[in-house]
Amino acid sequence: MFKTIKSKIIVSTIVILAFLMLAFGFHTIFSRMNAKQLMVQNYRAFMTAYFDEISDSVARLEDNLKSLTLIGGLFYKTDRSYELTDRAITKIFESYPETLGGGIWFIPYKLDKNKKYVCFYAYRDKNNKVVIDRNFASKKYDYPNQGWYKQIISEITPEHNFVWSKPYFENQGSYAMMVTMGSGIYVDNELVGIATVDWEIDSVFEKISKMKPEDRAFSMYQKGKKIENSFALFGNKKQDYILATNDPYLEEEKLVGRSLKAIPWYAENLFYITYIKYHGKKYVPFEFKDKNSGITLVICVPKSEMFRSVDEFYIMMIIIVLLFVIVTLALVYYGLNIYLIKPIVKLTNIANKISKGEDVHIKVEKPEEFAQLASTFDKMTSNIKSITKEKEKINSELSIARAIQLSSLPSVFPAFPDNANFDIYASMTPAKEVGGDFYDFYFIDDKHLMFLIADVSGKGVPAALFMMTVKTLINNIAQINCPPKELIKDINDRICKNNSEGFFVTMLSAIVDIKTGKIIFVNCGHNPPMIKKNKGEYEYLKMDSNIPLGVFGDFDFELYETQLEAGDIIFAYTDGITEATNTEGELFGEERLEKYMSEIKEESSVYGILNQVRSKISDFVGSAEQSDDITMLAFKYQNSEKRFLKQYKSLASVSNYKSFYTWLHEVCKDFGVEPELMNKLDMCAEEIYANISFYAYNGEAGEINVIMKKDEKNITMVFKDNGKKYNPLEKPDPDITLPPEERPLGGLGIFMVKEMADDILYERVNNRNVLALYFNNLK
Amino acid sequence: MDVSVKPFGLSGLKVKAEGRLDLENAVVFGTTVKNAIADSDEPVQELVIDFEKIEFISSFGLKVILELYKCMKEQEGTLKLVNVSEQIKNSFRMVGFDKFLELD
């Protein structure tokens, strides 16, 4: 899957992008954290200013209170003038505008044993005018029994002379949540009364609600609104109680005045807490403390609100980056297709077309590299085309040369079917490269047969050409009737004359008198032939070897003469056999040849001998390539007095068949064929006869020529006809193991012929079908 | 070629022939026997061919015997060859007919 360039580039791109995204991711996380921290710092700085204002107010209230304490002390110690004191109080209140009201309250009967209630109280009216109210020094109000009084009087000591009352709802004048701050009036270390100032807590929230550090992210909770907003807690840490809160969940629980610990989300170290979870929502707490007064303010801002702008920014960034990645990948994919894959596919398609032999030109315009490649490709193609043409031409010329060379060798076998005195068969199995092996045989007069086998030095076309020259030259000279010694000398001299390239030819040649069996050999540097004397083994025929032909002229060749008896066989070959090499590099060699020759069936025909040698060689060579032509020739001499040769000529047809088998039976009788073999001959002859009639002539009567030959060991039956090409050996064999129901009716005949005949040879020669059947005739 | 076909038993046919069962005669022989099978009133259950006087059989003859065998097989009958000479038996063996033919 990842084997194509395309997928590799895409994968690489994805990996690079992944690294970039990873880097971006880390950067985003850190910068987002920084941004949030900055935001928190901004909020804190902003809120601190507000808290400082509140602290200032508290400090001023304290100052106010201290002033009242002083006035109270003075009043107690000095003239106790109510008028002066009223004026002083009014003056003080005018200079502390935050104070709603406040007063001086003496402990009952402390000032005057007869007077229980001695107090001063002033407040701001609706016109912000300070008014002294004397109504509080009454039994009706009974200030010593008010909660704030009791709390303050009980909690103050000379050391901690400043106490906040718990918040309470004032229902006399202002109808608001109030908190009262009190301080003891000590005269000569004796507590005589307290001074108080009242503070409307809601004013704190009024201030806070005006905070707006940012347009969207911050607004204080207001009643009836959703808790998407911030809320605040205002408390006294020193005395540990809640002064006020607009926490919408706590508001109704009357927590005001109770311990800060009663608030679920509250914690001692709120400063270090990044967010709290409260009713399923996250809030960032900001805590502010005033050490002097102990007041504390906690403002909780919803996290989502607070960081919305930051988060939105980063979500935007992520979307942009993802879009960038997608667009990059799409561009890479598209670019690959257009600039890489398409040209490659185009080149591949064209290359395919060219390989199929189509005449196509390649044109790719861009990218430049491919344009260059395409033009190189185009050049190469046209070069290949011309080279291929040339090569094809050479090849076809070579194969024509090879065909001419092969066709120049005698190829009609049986070679002289109507001659009863001998049998000759030769074959050449050419190697891949054109070589220089050849054989030849012909009558040089009416009773002398000349046969030869030769090997021109070298290979290839020059050797083949030289071979043709030599073969023709020998044939021409041989026709001139002259003694063999002069003949071979003449041949050698002429070859030397025509040999400008320095070729030489090894040759074994023989001239046989077919009437007497006298045979004269000349061996010109060739492999020694083998001879099988009747009933003996094959053995090398030892004779003097001469120089090869064409080495130098005017040479006297030594001849070798011997007498052949009926049944004697000569086997000649070229070094293609002895030098045949198997896959292990072993040579076939003369010894192996001798051994294998001894294994050849006694009764084999000349055709059968060569066939068996050929199969031995191919078994030995195995899969190794044949490096040289393999050429061999077998000659079998027969004694003419024991010879039998009969011929039948007629038209092949079913109606003539009877005359044919009658002839056949007569011949068999003459030849003295045993009944078993005769039955075989009868069956085979009938099959071939029928085939010629039905297939070669399509049922029309055509000429058939049958020759029967018998020697001591073989019966040879040769059929010739002028019909269309028909090779019965090409028919596939029927499967004789099939059950009878499945067996086809035809095809039996040829199968039986193949079974019964010992050798079969089919050849198409001069528009004639020639089929030779060889039967061993051992008695 | 002389071919004589005679019924025997309830549903048997006995064929006697003389001469060569070859290219010239095989077709005539085959047709004669097949006609006799077809003409028989009762379906033929047993076909016996006497080879006593048959001196030669070629591939054409073998082909006809295979045809007759198939023909008998179709009507669930049997084919039996009697008095077969060793030489002719060899011909049957060569093409594997001895595996299914009853040779006597």
Contacts between the chains, C-beta under 8 A, distances in Angstrom:
chain1	res1	chain2	res2	distance
A	654	B	23	6.3
A	654	B	24	6.4
A	657	B	22	7.7
A	657	B	23	5.4
A	657	B	24	5.4
A	658	B	24	6.1
A	661	B	20	7.8
A	661	B	22	7.6
A	675	B	87	7.1
A	676	B	87	6.7
A	679	B	56	6.9
A	679	B	87	5.4
A	679	B	90	8.0
A	679	B	91	7.7
A	682	B	56	6.0
A	682	B	58	7.4
A	683	B	56	7.9
A	683	B	58	5.2
A	683	B	59	7.0
A	683	B	91	7.0
A	686	B	22	5.7
A	686	B	23	5.5
A	686	B	58	4.6
A	686	B	59	7.6
A	686	B	60	7.6
A	687	B	58	6.9
A	687	B	59	5.6
A	689	B	23	7.3
A	690	B	23	5.2
A	690	B	60	7.3
A	734	B	95	8.0
A	736	B	95	5.6
A	736	B	96	3.6
A	737	B	96	6.5
A	739	B	100	7.1
A	740	B	66	6.7
A	740	B	69	5.7
A	740	B	70	6.8
A	740	B	73	7.3
A	740	B	97	7.7
A	740	B	99	7.9
A	740	B	100	4.6
A	741	B	70	6.7
A	741	B	73	6.6
A	743	B	66	6.5
A	745	B	63	5.1
A	745	B	66	6.1
A	745	B	67	6.4
A	746	B	63	7.3
A	748	B	59	4.6
A	748	B	62	5.7
A	748	B	63	6.3
A	748	B	95	5.3
A	749	B	58	7.5
A	749	B	59	3.4
A	749	B	60	7.6
A	751	B	95	6.9
A	752	B	59	5.7
A	752	B	91	7.6
A	752	B	94	5.8
A	752	B	95	6.4
A	755	B	94	5.6
A	756	B	94	7.7
